[in-house]
Amino acid sequence: MALQHNRSYDTLSEAVNDLQTIGYTEDFLIREDGECLYCAQNAMELSSEEFVIDGIYRFEGMTDPADESILFAISSKDNLIKGLVINSFGAEFSYRSSKLVEELYRRSRDLR
């Protein structure tokens, strides 16, 4: 279920706080193998086929525009769980993250 209206945020923390108030309460992490998302609160894994992307928000670093964060608002296809995936680019970005992020981007482009 896509977000009902376009939202715009100045900071990552502002986006996270607002999206949590409308139900995106779970924190998802990209698994080591880059194949799925993991929700520690529910000990749940979701493959890329099991969720939809409801919104994507990009933020540049305050001191270095190359330090970029991307926030994905996602929900499971059965809409029983909604949460956030934060992916930071820059020096710490790894291949395992990039595989799933590329899949997220590909799927988000397909939605347009």
N, CA, C and O atoms as a Tinker XYZ file with bonds, in Angstrom:
   448  protein
     1  N      0.854000   -1.173000    0.000000    73     2
     2  CA     0.000000    0.000000    0.000000    64     1     3
     3  C      0.899000    1.235000    0.000000    63     2     4     5
     4  O      1.608000    1.484000    0.975000    81     3
     5  N      0.874000    1.996000   -1.069000    73     3     6
     6  CA     1.730000    3.163000   -1.191000    64     5     7
     7  C      1.257000    4.274000   -0.258000    63     6     8     9
     8  O      0.087000    4.342000    0.116000    81     7
     9  N      2.189000    5.134000    0.102000    73     7    10
    10  CA     1.834000    6.290000    0.926000    64     9    11
    11  C      0.783000    7.104000    0.187000    63    10    12    13
    12  O      0.883000    7.301000   -1.024000    81    11
    13  N     -0.197000    7.564000    0.893000    73    11    14
    14  CA    -1.341000    8.233000    0.289000    64    13    15
    15  C     -1.014000    9.608000   -0.305000    63    14    16    17
    16  O     -1.705000   10.075000   -1.210000    81    15
    17  N      0.029000   10.248000    0.201000    73    15    18
    18  CA     0.372000   11.566000   -0.315000    64    17    19
    19  C      1.888000   11.732000   -0.281000    63    18    20    21
    20  O      2.594000   11.098000    0.504000    81    19
    21  N      2.347000   12.590000   -1.142000    73    19    22
    22  CA     3.788000   12.842000   -1.184000    64    21    23
    23  C      4.215000   13.533000    0.097000    63    22    24    25
    24  O      3.568000   14.468000    0.567000    81    23
    25  N      5.304000   13.060000    0.643000    73    23    26
    26  CA     5.865000   13.666000    1.836000    64    25    27
    27  C      7.258000   14.147000    1.487000    63    26    28    29
    28  O      7.970000   13.519000    0.704000    81    27
    29  N      7.633000   15.255000    2.071000    73    27    30
    30  CA     8.947000   15.829000    1.832000    64    29    31
    31  C      9.582000   16.141000    3.181000    63    30    32    33
    32  O      8.927000   16.661000    4.085000    81    31
    33  N     10.861000   15.818000    3.305000    73    31    34
    34  CA    11.556000   16.006000    4.580000    64    33    35
    35  C     12.903000   16.671000    4.353000    63    34    36    37
    36  O     13.539000   16.482000    3.316000    81    35
    37  N     13.327000   17.451000    5.339000    73    35    38
    38  CA    14.631000   18.101000    5.278000    64    37    39
    39  C     15.737000   17.228000    5.844000    63    38    40    41
    40  O     16.884000   17.314000    5.406000    81    39
    41  N     15.399000   16.383000    6.820000    73    39    42
    42  CA    16.423000   15.550000    7.459000    64    41    43
    43  C     15.939000   14.110000    7.570000    63    42    44    45
    44  O     14.741000   13.828000    7.532000    81    43
    45  N     16.894000   13.222000    7.707000    73    43    46
    46  CA    16.589000   11.808000    7.888000    64    45    47
    47  C     15.789000   11.589000    9.174000    63    46    48    49
    48  O     14.812000   10.840000    9.175000    81    47
    49  N     16.195000   12.231000   10.255000    73    47    50
    50  CA    15.486000   12.031000   11.525000    64    49    51
    51  C     14.042000   12.525000   11.449000    63    50    52    53
    52  O     13.147000   11.908000   12.027000    81    51
    53  N     13.811000   13.623000   10.749000    73    51    54
    54  CA    12.449000   14.129000   10.566000    64    53    55
    55  C     11.599000   13.106000    9.805000    63    54    56    57
    56  O     10.443000   12.869000   10.156000    81    55
    57  N     12.175000   12.506000    8.770000    73    55    58
    58  CA    11.452000   11.503000    7.983000    64    57    59
    59  C     11.129000   10.274000    8.819000    63    58    60    61
    60  O      9.995000    9.796000    8.814000    81    59
    61  N     12.124000    9.763000    9.536000    73    59    62
    62  CA    11.919000    8.577000   10.364000    64    61    63
    63  C     10.825000    8.837000   11.397000    63    62    64    65
    64  O      9.915000    8.023000   11.557000    81    63
    65  N     10.909000    9.953000   12.087000    73    63    66
    66  CA     9.916000   10.279000   13.117000    64    65    67
    67  C      8.506000   10.358000   12.531000    63    66    68    69
    68  O      7.567000    9.814000   13.112000    81    67
    69  N      8.349000   11.020000   11.401000    73    67    70
    70  CA     7.025000   11.171000   10.804000    64    69    71
    71  C      6.492000    9.832000   10.296000    63    70    72    73
    72  O      5.333000    9.494000   10.538000    81    71
    73  N      7.325000    9.075000    9.600000    73    71    74
    74  CA     6.870000    7.794000    9.066000    64    73    75
    75  C      6.504000    6.817000   10.184000    63    74    76    77
    76  O      5.599000    5.998000   10.022000    81    75
    77  N      7.200000    6.903000   11.307000    73    75    78
    78  CA     6.838000    6.052000   12.435000    64    77    79
    79  C      5.457000    6.405000   12.971000    63    78    80    81
    80  O      4.723000    5.519000   13.410000    81    79
    81  N      5.094000    7.679000   12.944000    73    79    82
    82  CA     3.775000    8.085000   13.444000    64    81    83
    83  C      2.644000    7.564000   12.559000    63    82    84    85
    84  O      1.508000    7.453000   13.019000    81    83
    85  N      2.934000    7.244000   11.303000    73    83    86
    86  CA     1.874000    6.731000   10.424000    64    85    87
    87  C      1.995000    5.216000   10.225000    63    86    88    89
    88  O      1.411000    4.655000    9.298000    81    87
    89  N      2.763000    4.561000   11.109000    73    87    90
    90  CA     2.733000    3.107000   11.126000    64    89    91
    91  C      3.960000    2.372000   10.666000    63    90    92    93
    92  O      3.988000    1.144000   10.748000    81    91
    93  N      4.978000    3.052000   10.186000    73    91    94
    94  CA     6.216000    2.394000    9.751000    64    93    95
    95  C      7.132000    2.242000   10.964000    63    94    96    97
    96  O      8.115000    2.968000   11.112000    81    95
    97  N      6.793000    1.295000   11.818000    73    95    98
    98  CA     7.420000    1.208000   13.133000    64    97    99
    99  C      8.547000    0.186000   13.235000    63    98   100   101
   100  O      9.341000    0.247000   14.174000    81    99
   101  N      8.635000   -0.742000   12.303000    73    99   102
   102  CA     9.673000   -1.773000   12.378000    64   101   103
   103  C     10.966000   -1.279000   11.736000    63   102   104   105
   104  O     10.944000   -0.538000   10.753000    81   103
   105  N     12.089000   -1.701000   12.310000    73   103   106
   106  CA    13.399000   -1.374000   11.747000    64   105   107
   107  C     13.929000   -2.607000   11.025000    63   106   108   109
   108  O     14.100000   -3.668000   11.626000    81   107
   109  N     14.183000   -2.454000    9.750000    73   107   110
   110  CA    14.724000   -3.547000    8.959000    64   109   111
   111  C     16.196000   -3.308000    8.678000    63   110   112   113
   112  O     16.621000   -2.177000    8.441000    81   111
   113  N     16.957000   -4.369000    8.707000    73   111   114
   114  CA    18.379000   -4.333000    8.386000    64   113   115
   115  C     18.620000   -5.203000    7.167000    63   114   116   117
   116  O     17.908000   -6.182000    6.940000    81   115
   117  N     19.623000   -4.843000    6.388000    73   115   118
   118  CA    20.004000   -5.677000    5.257000    64   117   119
   119  C     20.887000   -6.794000    5.780000    63   118   120   121
   120  O     21.904000   -6.537000    6.423000    81   119
   121  N     20.502000   -8.036000    5.506000    73   119   122
   122  CA    21.260000   -9.196000    5.987000    64   121   123
   123  C     22.649000   -9.224000    5.365000    63   122   124   125
   124  O     22.885000   -8.640000    4.307000    81   123
   125  N     23.559000   -9.909000    6.037000    73   123   126
   126  CA    24.955000  -10.016000    5.595000    64   125   127
   127  C     25.072000  -10.463000    4.146000    63   126   128   129
   128  O     25.911000   -9.957000    3.400000    81   127
   129  N     24.223000  -11.421000    3.743000    73   127   130
   130  CA    24.320000  -11.949000    2.384000    64   129   131
   131  C     23.666000  -11.032000    1.354000    63   130   132   133
   132  O     23.788000  -11.263000    0.151000    81   131
   133  N     22.979000  -10.000000    1.818000    73   131   134
   134  CA    22.352000   -9.040000    0.908000    64   133   135
   135  C     21.131000   -9.581000    0.201000    63   134   136   137
   136  O     20.656000   -8.967000   -0.755000    81   135
   137  N     20.608000  -10.713000    0.641000    73   135   138
   138  CA    19.496000  -11.352000   -0.053000    64   137   139
   139  C     18.132000  -11.001000    0.536000    63   138   140   141
   140  O     17.113000  -11.146000   -0.140000    81   139
   141  N     18.102000  -10.542000    1.784000    73   139   142
   142  CA    16.807000  -10.262000    2.397000    64   141   143
   143  C     16.958000   -9.181000    3.460000    63   142   144   145
   144  O     18.061000   -8.754000    3.799000    81   143
   145  N     15.805000   -8.758000    3.971000    73   143   146
   146  CA    15.758000   -7.803000    5.064000    64   145   147
   147  C     15.438000   -8.558000    6.343000    63   146   148   149
   148  O     14.716000   -9.555000    6.325000    81   147
   149  N     15.981000   -8.076000    7.452000    73   147   150
   150  CA    15.771000   -8.729000    8.734000    64   149   151
   151  C     15.170000   -7.731000    9.712000    63   150   152   153
   152  O     15.648000   -6.603000    9.831000    81   151
   153  N     14.130000   -8.146000   10.403000    73   151   154
   154  CA    13.489000   -7.337000   11.428000    64   153   155
   155  C     13.767000   -7.994000   12.771000    63   154   156   157
   156  O     13.191000   -9.039000   13.077000    81   155
   157  N     14.637000   -7.402000   13.573000    73   155   158
   158  CA    15.046000   -7.994000   14.846000    64   157   159
   159  C     13.889000   -8.044000   15.842000    63   158   160   161
   160  O     13.780000   -9.000000   16.610000    81   159
   161  N     13.021000   -7.023000   15.839000    73   159   162
   162  CA    11.920000   -6.992000   16.796000    64   161   163
   163  C     11.025000   -8.226000   16.677000    63   162   164   165
   164  O     10.516000   -8.730000   17.678000    81   163
   165  N     10.837000   -8.706000   15.451000    73   163   166
   166  CA     9.960000   -9.857000   15.210000    64   165   167
   167  C     10.730000  -11.105000   14.806000    63   166   168   169
   168  O     10.121000  -12.130000   14.500000    81   167
   169  N     12.059000  -11.037000   14.799000    73   167   170
   170  CA    12.885000  -12.142000   14.309000    64   169   171
   171  C     12.342000  -12.637000   12.977000    63   170   172   173
   172  O     12.126000  -13.834000   12.786000    81   171
   173  N     12.123000  -11.700000   12.057000    73   171   174
   174  CA    11.489000  -12.002000   10.784000    64   173   175
   175  C     12.402000  -11.598000    9.630000    63   174   176   177
   176  O     13.057000  -10.557000    9.675000    81   175
   177  N     12.432000  -12.425000    8.613000    73   175   178
   178  CA    13.156000  -12.105000    7.387000    64   177   179
   179  C     12.151000  -11.934000    6.259000    63   178   180   181
   180  O     11.175000  -12.678000    6.167000    81   179
   181  N     12.395000  -10.951000    5.405000    73   179   182
   182  CA    11.575000  -10.747000    4.220000    64   181   183
   183  C     12.477000  -10.728000    3.002000    63   182   184   185
   184  O     13.440000   -9.963000    2.947000    81   183
   185  N     12.168000  -11.563000    2.029000    73   183   186
   186  CA    12.898000  -11.499000    0.762000    64   185   187
   187  C     12.314000  -10.347000   -0.050000    63   186   188   189
   188  O     11.263000   -9.807000    0.297000    81   187
   189  N     12.986000   -9.977000   -1.115000    73   187   190
   190  CA    12.527000   -8.830000   -1.901000    64   189   191
   191  C     11.155000   -9.074000   -2.530000    63   190   192   193
   192  O     10.461000   -8.120000   -2.879000    81   191
   193  N     10.760000  -10.331000   -2.678000    73   191   194
   194  CA     9.446000  -10.637000   -3.246000    64   193   195
   195  C      8.323000  -10.496000   -2.225000    63   194   196   197
   196  O      7.149000  -10.487000   -2.596000    81   195
   197  N      8.666000  -10.386000   -0.949000    73   195   198
   198  CA     7.657000  -10.387000    0.112000    64   197   199
   199  C      7.245000   -8.998000    0.585000    63   198   200   201
   200  O      6.394000   -8.883000    1.467000    81   199
   201  N      7.823000   -7.950000    0.025000    73   199   202
   202  CA     7.447000   -6.613000    0.461000    64   201   203
   203  C      7.332000   -5.671000   -0.717000    63   202   204   205
   204  O      7.827000   -5.944000   -1.811000    81   203
   205  N      6.666000   -4.556000   -0.469000    73   203   206
   206  CA     6.526000   -3.510000   -1.467000    64   205   207
   207  C      7.156000   -2.238000   -0.926000    63   206   208   209
   208  O      7.228000   -2.034000    0.286000    81   207
   209  N      7.604000   -1.398000   -1.820000    73   207   210
   210  CA     8.215000   -0.124000   -1.463000    64   209   211
   211  C      7.133000    0.946000   -1.527000    63   210   212   213
   212  O      6.551000    1.199000   -2.582000    81   211
   213  N      6.876000    1.562000   -0.392000    73   211   214
   214  CA     5.842000    2.586000   -0.324000    64   213   215
   215  C      6.396000    3.992000   -0.529000    63   214   216   217
   216  O      5.663000    4.888000   -0.948000    81   215
   217  N      7.670000    4.195000   -0.242000    73   215   218
   218  CA     8.275000    5.507000   -0.409000    64   217   219
   219  C      9.782000    5.421000   -0.336000    63   218   220   221
   220  O     10.332000    4.565000    0.356000    81   219
   221  N     10.453000    6.314000   -1.055000    73   219   222
   222  CA    11.915000    6.412000   -1.047000    64   221   223
   223  C     12.282000    7.866000   -0.793000    63   222   224   225
   224  O     11.744000    8.774000   -1.427000    81   223
   225  N     13.205000    8.078000    0.143000    73   223   226
   226  CA    13.623000    9.431000    0.517000    64   225   227
   227  C     15.145000    9.472000    0.555000    63   226   228   229
   228  O     15.774000    8.624000    1.189000    81   227
   229  N     15.730000   10.436000   -0.108000    73   227   230
   230  CA    17.190000   10.556000   -0.204000    64   229   231
   231  C     17.654000   11.799000    0.542000    63   230   232   233
   232  O     17.035000   12.861000    0.474000    81   231
   233  N     18.781000   11.629000    1.266000    73   231   234
   234  CA    19.347000   12.736000    2.041000    64   233   235
   235  C     20.845000   12.796000    1.819000    63   234   236   237
   236  O     21.518000   11.765000    1.832000    81   235
   237  N     21.375000   13.999000    1.613000    73   235   238
   238  CA    22.816000   14.195000    1.482000    64   237   239
   239  C     23.386000   14.600000    2.830000    63   238   240   241
   240  O     22.696000   15.193000    3.660000    81   239
   241  N     24.664000   14.268000    3.038000    73   239   242
   242  CA    25.331000   14.630000    4.283000    64   241   243
   243  C     25.472000   16.131000    4.413000    63   242   244   245
   244  O     25.603000   16.844000    3.417000    81   243
   245  N     25.443000   16.607000    5.645000    73   243   246
   246  CA    25.534000   18.046000    5.900000    64   245   247
   247  C     26.901000   18.603000    5.511000    63   246   248   249
   248  O     26.988000   19.703000    4.964000    81   247
   249  N     27.971000   17.851000    5.787000    73   247   250
   250  CA    29.307000   18.363000    5.505000    64   249   251
   251  C     29.889000   17.810000    4.219000    63   250   252   253
   252  O     30.763000   18.436000    3.618000    81   251
   253  N     29.418000   16.644000    3.784000    73   251   254
   254  CA    29.944000   16.029000    2.567000    64   253   255
   255  C     28.782000   15.449000    1.765000    63   254   256   257
   256  O     28.190000   14.447000    2.168000    81   255
   257  N     28.452000   16.072000    0.630000    73   255   258
   258  CA    27.339000   15.571000   -0.181000    64   257   259
   259  C     27.529000   14.122000   -0.640000    63   258   260   261
   260  O     26.558000   13.474000   -1.030000    81   259
   261  N     28.739000   13.614000   -0.603000    73   259   262
   262  CA    28.986000   12.229000   -0.993000    64   261   263
   263  C     28.475000   11.254000    0.074000    63   262   264   265
   264  O     28.256000   10.076000   -0.210000    81   263
   265  N     28.289000   11.751000    1.300000    73   263   266
   266  CA    27.703000   10.924000    2.357000    64   265   267
   267  C     26.197000   10.987000    2.203000    63   266   268   269
   268  O     25.552000   11.948000    2.621000    81   267
   269  N     25.659000    9.968000    1.606000    73   267   270
   270  CA    24.251000    9.970000    1.275000    64   269   271
   271  C     23.535000    8.856000    2.020000    63   270   272   273
   272  O     24.073000    7.762000    2.188000    81   271
   273  N     22.321000    9.142000    2.464000    73   271   274
   274  CA    21.471000    8.134000    3.079000    64   273   275
   275  C     20.191000    8.038000    2.275000    63   274   276   277
   276  O     19.676000    9.031000    1.762000    81   275
   277  N     19.694000    6.825000    2.179000    73   275   278
   278  CA    18.424000    6.602000    1.514000    64   277   279
   279  C     17.532000    5.850000    2.489000    63   278   280   281
   280  O     17.935000    4.857000    3.095000    81   279
   281  N     16.324000    6.345000    2.621000    73   279   282
   282  CA    15.339000    5.744000    3.511000    64   281   283
   283  C     14.247000    5.124000    2.653000    63   282   284   285
   284  O     13.654000    5.788000    1.803000    81   283
   285  N     13.990000    3.843000    2.887000    73   283   286
   286  CA    12.914000    3.142000    2.197000    64   285   287
   287  C     11.794000    2.878000    3.199000    63   286   288   289
   288  O     12.046000    2.311000    4.262000    81   287
   289  N     10.575000    3.276000    2.885000    73   287   290
   290  CA     9.396000    2.893000    3.661000    64   289   291
   291  C      8.821000    1.673000    2.963000    63   290   292   293
   292  O      8.445000    1.743000    1.793000    81   291
   293  N      8.751000    0.556000    3.674000    73   291   294
   294  CA     8.307000   -0.688000    3.053000    64   293   295
   295  C      7.168000   -1.308000    3.864000    63   294   296   297
   296  O      6.973000   -0.999000    5.040000    81   295
   297  N      6.432000   -2.182000    3.205000    73   295   298
   298  CA     5.406000   -2.964000    3.897000    64   297   299
   299  C      5.373000   -4.353000    3.290000    63   298   300   301
   300  O      5.670000   -4.543000    2.110000    81   299
   301  N      5.006000   -5.321000    4.118000    73   299   302
   302  CA     4.872000   -6.678000    3.604000    64   301   303
   303  C      3.655000   -6.720000    2.688000    63   302   304   305
   304  O      2.717000   -5.939000    2.849000    81   303
   305  N      3.678000   -7.629000    1.735000    73   303   306
   306  CA     2.583000   -7.698000    0.771000    64   305   307
   307  C      1.245000   -7.968000    1.443000    63   306   308   309
   308  O      0.206000   -7.532000    0.949000    81   307
   309  N      1.258000   -8.682000    2.564000    73   307   310
   310  CA     0.010000   -8.916000    3.291000    64   309   311
   311  C     -0.341000   -7.735000    4.197000    63   310   312   313
   312  O     -1.363000   -7.753000    4.883000    81   311
   313  N      0.516000   -6.710000    4.194000    73   311   314
   314  CA     0.330000   -5.453000    4.927000    64   313   315
   315  C      0.240000   -5.646000    6.442000    63   314   316   317
   316  O     -0.342000   -4.818000    7.143000    81   315
   317  N      0.812000   -6.730000    6.941000    73   315   318
   318  CA     0.802000   -6.965000    8.378000    64   317   319
   319  C      1.978000   -6.299000    9.087000    63   318   320   321
   320  O      1.955000   -6.125000   10.305000    81   319
   321  N      3.007000   -5.925000    8.323000    73   319   322
   322  CA     4.177000   -5.301000    8.933000    64   321   323
   323  C      4.644000   -4.161000    8.027000    63   322   324   325
   324  O      4.744000   -4.313000    6.810000    81   323
   325  N      4.925000   -3.023000    8.652000    73   323   326
   326  CA     5.449000   -1.864000    7.919000    64   325   327
   327  C      6.672000   -1.364000    8.666000    63   326   328   329
   328  O      6.711000   -1.359000    9.897000    81   327
   329  N      7.667000   -0.945000    7.903000    73   327   330
   330  CA     8.864000   -0.472000    8.559000    64   329   331
   331  C      9.767000    0.306000    7.638000    63   330   332   333
   332  O      9.397000    0.670000    6.522000    81   331
   333  N     10.974000    0.553000    8.141000    73   331   334
   334  CA    11.936000    1.411000    7.460000    64   333   335
   335  C     13.261000    0.687000    7.264000    63   334   336   337
   336  O     13.697000   -0.099000    8.104000    81   335
   337  N     13.883000    0.978000    6.130000    73   335   338
   338  CA    15.233000    0.507000    5.840000    64   337   339
   339  C     16.062000    1.751000    5.571000    63   338   340   341
   340  O     15.733000    2.546000    4.691000    81   339
   341  N     17.132000    1.919000    6.328000    73   339   342
   342  CA    18.030000    3.051000    6.102000    64   341   343
   343  C     19.319000    2.505000    5.521000    63   342   344   345
   344  O     19.932000    1.599000    6.087000    81   343
   345  N     19.727000    3.060000    4.387000    73   343   346
   346  CA    20.956000    2.629000    3.761000    64   345   347
   347  C     21.843000    3.847000    3.576000    63   346   348   349
   348  O     21.456000    4.825000    2.935000    81   347
   349  N     23.032000    3.776000    4.143000    73   347   350
   350  CA    23.983000    4.885000    4.038000    64   349   351
   351  C     25.041000    4.545000    3.007000    63   350   352   353
   352  O     25.608000    3.453000    3.010000    81   351
   353  N     25.293000    5.496000    2.131000    73   351   354
   354  CA    26.344000    5.336000    1.151000    64   353   355
   355  C     27.598000    6.002000    1.670000    63   354   356   357
   356  O     27.600000    6.565000    2.765000    81   355
   357  N     28.648000    5.944000    0.906000    73   355   358
   358  CA    29.908000    6.552000    1.317000    64   357   359
   359  C     30.925000    5.475000    1.604000    63   358   360   361
   360  O     30.859000    4.387000    1.033000    81   359
   361  N     31.859000    5.762000    2.476000    73   359   362
   362  CA    32.969000    4.862000    2.737000    64   361   363
   363  C     32.529000    3.516000    3.292000    63   362   364   365
   364  O     33.207000    2.514000    3.065000    81   363
   365  N     31.421000    3.463000    4.009000    73   363   366
   366  CA    31.004000    2.227000    4.666000    64   365   367
   367  C     30.079000    1.371000    3.809000    63   366   368   369
   368  O     29.693000    0.284000    4.241000    81   367
   369  N     29.714000    1.816000    2.621000    73   367   370
   370  CA    28.786000    1.084000    1.773000    64   369   371
   371  C     29.466000   -0.173000    1.246000    63   370   372   373
   372  O     30.593000   -0.116000    0.753000    81   371
   373  N     28.785000   -1.297000    1.351000    73   371   374
   374  CA    29.401000   -2.560000    0.944000    64   373   375
   375  C     28.610000   -3.241000   -0.155000    63   374   376   377
   376  O     27.474000   -2.867000   -0.447000    81   375
   377  N     29.222000   -4.242000   -0.757000    73   375   378
   378  CA    28.585000   -4.980000   -1.838000    64   377   379
   379  C     27.312000   -5.661000   -1.361000    63   378   380   381
   380  O     26.312000   -5.670000   -2.078000    81   379
   381  N     27.336000   -6.232000   -0.158000    73   379   382
   382  CA    26.145000   -6.940000    0.328000    64   381   383
   383  C     24.954000   -6.003000    0.400000    63   382   384   385
   384  O     23.832000   -6.394000    0.077000    81   383
   385  N     25.189000   -4.771000    0.822000    73   383   386
   386  CA    24.104000   -3.790000    0.853000    64   385   387
   387  C     23.671000   -3.420000   -0.553000    63   386   388   389
   388  O     22.481000   -3.266000   -0.828000    81   387
   389  N     24.635000   -3.280000   -1.432000    73   387   390
   390  CA    24.313000   -2.791000   -2.758000    64   389   391
   391  C     23.435000   -3.762000   -3.538000    63   390   392   393
   392  O     22.619000   -3.323000   -4.349000    81   391
   393  N     23.575000   -5.057000   -3.320000    73   391   394
   394  CA    22.748000   -6.022000   -4.048000    64   393   395
   395  C     21.270000   -5.807000   -3.755000    63   394   396   397
   396  O     20.458000   -5.746000   -4.678000    81   395
   397  N     20.922000   -5.694000   -2.496000    73   395   398
   398  CA    19.520000   -5.522000   -2.141000    64   397   399
   399  C     19.039000   -4.121000   -2.496000    63   398   400   401
   400  O     17.902000   -3.954000   -2.939000    81   399
   401  N     19.872000   -3.130000   -2.312000    73   399   402
   402  CA    19.484000   -1.761000   -2.663000    64   401   403
   403  C     19.233000   -1.651000   -4.162000    63   402   404   405
   404  O     18.282000   -0.993000   -4.584000    81   403
   405  N     20.074000   -2.288000   -4.966000    73   403   406
   406  CA    19.833000   -2.292000   -6.411000    64   405   407
   407  C     18.489000   -2.927000   -6.728000    63   406   408   409
   408  O     17.762000   -2.447000   -7.598000    81   407
   409  N     18.157000   -4.005000   -6.026000    73   407   410
   410  CA    16.858000   -4.647000   -6.219000    64   409   411
   411  C     15.732000   -3.712000   -5.788000    63   410   412   413
   412  O     14.711000   -3.627000   -6.470000    81   411
   413  N     15.899000   -3.020000   -4.681000    73   411   414
   414  CA    14.892000   -2.060000   -4.232000    64   413   415
   415  C     14.682000   -0.962000   -5.271000    63   414   416   417
   416  O     13.548000   -0.605000   -5.590000    81   415
   417  N     15.789000   -0.431000   -5.795000    73   415   418
   418  CA    15.681000    0.612000   -6.814000    64   417   419
   419  C     15.005000    0.094000   -8.068000    63   418   420   421
   420  O     14.138000    0.762000   -8.632000    81   419
   421  N     15.398000   -1.092000   -8.506000    73   419   422
   422  CA    14.810000   -1.652000   -9.717000    64   421   423
   423  C     13.311000   -1.785000   -9.551000    63   422   424   425
   424  O     12.548000   -1.416000  -10.444000    81   423
   425  N     12.887000   -2.309000   -8.420000    73   423   426
   426  CA    11.462000   -2.492000   -8.174000    64   425   427
   427  C     10.736000   -1.162000   -8.031000    63   426   428   429
   428  O      9.582000   -1.040000   -8.441000    81   427
   429  N     11.403000   -0.161000   -7.450000    73   427   430
   430  CA    10.731000    1.135000   -7.306000    64   429   431
   431  C     10.546000    1.802000   -8.674000    63   430   432   433
   432  O      9.539000    2.468000   -8.910000    81   431
   433  N     11.509000    1.623000   -9.562000    73   431   434
   434  CA    11.361000    2.168000  -10.922000    64   433   435
   435  C     10.224000    1.460000  -11.645000    63   434   436   437
   436  O      9.491000    2.085000  -12.412000    81   435
   437  N     10.071000    0.158000  -11.407000    73   435   438
   438  CA     8.985000   -0.597000  -12.045000    64   437   439
   439  C      7.622000   -0.122000  -11.579000    63   438   440   441
   440  O      6.632000   -0.281000  -12.294000    81   439
   441  N      7.556000    0.467000  -10.375000    73   439   442
   442  CA     6.278000    0.948000   -9.843000    64   441   443
   443  C      5.824000    2.237000  -10.488000    63   442   444   445
   444  O      4.634000    2.552000  -10.477000    81   443
   445  N      6.743000    2.977000  -11.041000    73   443   446
   446  CA     6.404000    4.292000  -11.605000    64   445   447
   447  C      5.707000    4.189000  -12.912000    63   446   448
   448  O      5.358000    5.208000  -13.509000    81   447
